[in-house]
Amino acid sequence: MVHTDKVVRDLEFLYEGVFDFKELLEIIKEFCDKRGYDIDEKLYNNKVKGDFKNTVIKWTADRKIDDYNKCVVKLIINLNDYKEGYVDGRKIVDGNLKITFNGEVERDYDEKWKKAPTKKFLRAVYEKYIVESKQDKVNSSLKNLIDDLKNEIKLYLKV
């Protein structure tokens, strides 16, 4: 099993108001794409409750940093109790938005170092004595990426 370091846990962004949901999703996709992250949609669920709708989207964006580390950003996008409308030909929504960010670093993601006992021992020595500062840089860059994404969303929503 791959060793995973949880770098960012359940960082939330909340917004209530009117915005273009499709454009927000495009901004997030573009942000990830520019930084070399591949997005995989794990869930897209729409429910109608009376006059209101609820949508839940779960995305996982990942990028291999090197032969040993892979950064993974998990997004849960909840749009609750919203109504849709049109302004100047654009479809907009008015509702409650909640985005939850989680960030992980997967070490030895291909499990190259886990197969033989000798390699497993060398991996433990490598992680303990050699690579610690490099891991700190990878963890820090993932935290910064998530902060930048959150700020990009805030900028779009003018918060």
N, C-alpha and C positions, 0 to 999 in steps of 0.2 A: 504494500500500500504506500502511496506517495505521502511524503511528509509535508504537511501544510502549516504555514504560519499565518495566523489571523492578524492582519495588520490594522484593518479598520473594521469595527463591529457596529452594525446597526446605526450608522450616521443617518439622521433623517432631515429631510427638507420638506417644509409644509408651505402650501400656498392656497389661498382661496380667492377666486375671481374669474375673470374672463380672459381667455387666451386661445390661440390656435394650437390644438393638441397635436395635429399632424406635423406642424412646423416644429414644435418642441421635440418630437421624436426624431425628426430629421437633423436637428441641431445636435442631439446626443449621438446619433449615428455618425455624423460628419466629424464630431470631436474625436470619437474613438478611431475612426478610419484614418484621420490625419496622423494619429500617434501609433498606427500599426496594430491596433487591436481588432480582432475578428469578433463580431457579435453573433451569438447563437440565441435564438428565441426559444425559451423553454416553455413559456405559457402565454397565451393570449385569450383572456376570458371576458366576455361581455354578458351582462345581465341587465334586464329591464325590470324596474320595480315601480309600477305605476307610471307617473310622468317622468321619472328619473331613471338614469342609467348608471351602472357601475362597471368599470373596466379595470382588470388587473393584468399587468404585463410583467413577465420575468425574463430578463436578459442576462446572459453571461458573456462578458467580453474578456478575451485572453490574448496574451502576447508572450512569445518565448523571448526572454531577455538574453539568455546564453544557453549552453548545452546542459546547464544544471538548474536554472531558475525559470519559472514561468509565472507571470503576474496574472491574476484573475480578478476582475471586477464584476460583482453581482449586483444587479439593479432590480428592485421591485418597484414598479410604478403603479400606484393606485389612484384612480380618478373616480371619486365617489359622489353620488347624488348630483349628477350634472345633467344639464339640458343642452341641447345643440341648437344652434341658430346660424344665420348667415348675415355677415356684415360686408358690404362692398364685394359680394360674390365669393367671399371666403367663409368656410365653415369654421365656426368658433364654438367653444364650450364654456359654460359657466358652472363651476363646481369646485370641489375640494381635491387638491392634488397633494399626494404624499409620495415622495421618492425616498427609498431606503437604499443606502450604499453599504456594501460590504467589500472588503479587499483582502485578498489572500495571496501569499507567495507559495507556490508549489516547488519544493526542492526535489531534485532527482526525479523529475516528472516522467521520464522514460524508464525509471527503475533500473538503470544500468549498473548502479552500485549496490544493488540489493541481492543479486543472484547468488554470489559466492560468499562464504563467510569471510574470506580475506578481504574482498572488496567492501563488505559491510564494515569491517573494522577500519579499513583505510578511510572510508567515508566519515565515520565517527571522528577520527583524528583530524581529518580535513576540516570538518565543520567546527570542531572545538578550538583548534589552534591556528588554522590558516585563513579561513574565509570569513571570519566574524565581521571584519570591517566592510567587506564587500557585501555581505548580507544586510548590514545596516544601511548601506547606500541603496540597495534594491528596495528595502522596506520603505525608506524615506521617499524614494522616487514614486512609489505606489501611493503613499499618503498624499504627496503633492499632486499627483494626477487626479485623485478623487476630489481634492480641494479645488483644483482648477475646473473640473467638470461641474461641481456644485456652483462655483462662481459664474461659470458660463450660463448655467440655467438661471441663476439670479439676475444676471445681466439681461437675458432675454425677457424675463418676466418683470423687469424693472423693480426689483425688490431692494 
